[in-house]
Amino acid sequence: MLAGQGLALAAFSASAPAAAAERPRLAPVPALDEPETGRNATAYFAGGCFWGVEGVFSHVKGVKRVLSGYGGGPPEMRVTYDRVGTGRTGYAEAVRVIYDPAEVSYGTLLRIFFSVIADPTTLDRQGPDHGTQYRSALFPQSEAQARTAQAYIAQLDESGLWDAPVVTRTEAVRRFQPAETYHQDFMRKNPDHPYIRRWDAPKLAAFKALLPALYKPAASP
């Protein structure tokens, strides 16, 4: 960790509400970050409640669109928020991120995800939410993304950032179903919602504090 980054983390930790969210950690730059071509690439992430995952990624420079939904379950199954909430569908709350790889790499998105969005050491749990629908998972969309994701998980596991093993896994997204309309852009539209204030707003604040060069003030749609 660079000295300036350590100071930023210390300053943020001192000002953050006690136990406001998963503890932020400035994850290292990926040792392997395979380039992608084109102006539009797609990535899928599951990291607990999708409100905060979408809320952070929507403020990343180079991200064009973020959509909350459900992924990782049987392709033939159609689900609802309540059905996924039973934890018996195989689906996880997830987000689809459309980004310009010329502006932000897949490896950088992974770094943001593990730094401030998800705790990779808690199996089927993020913050106050429990169940397989809240697991942390990566859904690579190409061989390049798969190699980058798997290499980064191994790198993090060896980094010593966490006291417990990294349990985040890579999966096939199988089918991604957009969530109900009221879930989309929830964090921006409901900044005073108790869950947002307690669990998700601190993640966005941590992102802005720890990785300011990647932060953009205006959220992507």
Disulfide bonds with the S-S distance in Angstrom:
none
